[in-house]
Amino acid sequence: MTDSDVRPSPEQPAADPPPPMPGNMTAVTLAAFVVTAVFVISNSPTPLYVYWQQRIGFGSGTLTIIFAAYILGLLLTLLIAGQLSDHFGRRHVLLPGLVSALAASALFLMADDVAVLIVARLLTGISVGVIVSAGMASVVDAGGDTHRAIAARLASVAMVLGAGLGPLFAGFLAQYLDDPVSWVFGIESALIVLAAAVVYFRTQSHVHEGVERSPFQLRLPNVPHELRRYVLFGIAVFGPGITATSFVLSLGPSLLARQLGVTSPLVAGGTACAMFLVATGVQFAVARVAVRTIFIGGAASTALSMVALFGAVQLDTAALLIVSALLAGAGQGLGQLGGLTLIGIHVPSTSRAQGNALMNIGGYVPAGLLPLVAGYLIDATSIPTAVTIFSVILFAAAAAGGVAVAKTIGTNEVRQ
C-alpha cells in the first residue's frame, strides 16, 4: 500500500477511520449487568398478575391489555432509541431509560387499579426498549473488535437471565409474604439505581469519540440495504419464539390457575424462570454451532412448544404446560442469539443499535398482538378453544420461519 492509497483527495477531505476498538471484558460484564437489572423488572409482574386480579378484579382480556401496554411502550421506544443511541451515544439514552424503569417500579408499588398497572407496564416497556437497543449494543461495543462474538452472546444471555430471575424472585416472595409487591419493587428499585451508577460512571458517551457525524434527523430505524437480511433472519425465528414466551408470561399464570388448578405464585414464577434459564443455557450449549443450525433449532423448539401447549389444555396436564414453556424458552434464546450474532458481526457500530431495534420490533409485534387476541378469545369462548387457535397459528409461523432460514442462509456463514 502506498501513501496515495490512504491520503484524502484535495477535493474531498476525509476523516480518518476510527481505530480498531480493543475489548474490555470488565466493561462487557458491567454493561451486561445493566441489561440484566432492567430485564428483572420486565417479567417480575408475571406471578403477581393473579394477586392483582384478585385484589382489583379484572379478566383475561384486561390482563392481556396490561401486558400489551408493555409491548406498546417497547415498540414505540425501539423506533427512536436505536438511532438516538447510535448518534448521540449510549449513555445519553440509557440514563433516561433507567429513570423510566425506576418510575415504573414506583407505580407498581402503589398500584390500586388497572390504569396504574397499564401506565407502569408502559413505562417498563419504554425502559426495556432502551435496553434492547442501546443497552445490548453497549455490551457489544465494550467487547471491541477482539471480543465481539462473545460480547454478543453475553448481551443475549444477560437479557434472558434477568427476564428469568425476575418472575422467580417475585414468585418466591408472593408465595410466603402477605405484601410481596413492596418487597419485589423496592429491591428492584435499588438494582436500577445501581445500574444507573454503572452507566453514568462506566459507559462511554459516544461509540467513537471524535468521529464527525452528520446532523441528526429522526427517521425509522434502518441498517444498510445489503445488511438487512441479517436482521430478517433474526426476526423469522426470534419472532415466533418470543411470542411463545409472551403467552407464558401474560396468560400462563391464569391458565395454570383456571384450567389446571395450580394457584401457587411460586409455580408460576418458577415456570417463567425455568423458561428463561433454558433460553440462557441453550446459548452456551451452541457456542460452536453454525448460526444456520442455531436458527433451525430455535424454530423447531418453538413449533414443539405449541404442540405441548395444545396437549396441556386438551389433557389438563400442568406438566405439559411446563414443557411448553421450556421449549418456548429454547426457541426464543436460539432465535435471539442467532440474530444478535449476525447483527453484532456484520452491522457496523454506527448502525448496530438500530439493527437490534429492528429485530426486536419484528419480534415484539406478534408477541403483543397474538397473546392479546388469545386473551379476549378466552373470555369470549373458552381456554381450550383460544389456546388451540393460538398454538396452530404460532406452529405454522415457526415452521415457516425455520424453512425460510434453512433455505436461505449459508451452511457455514457464521460460527460462534
Salt bridges, closest charged atoms under 4 A:
ASP86 OD1 - ARG90 NH1 2.77
ASP141 OD2 - ARG90 NE 2.62
ASP141 OD1 - ARG352 NH1 3.05
ASP145 OD1 - ARG148 NH2 2.48
GLU413 OE2 - ARG229 NH2 3.21
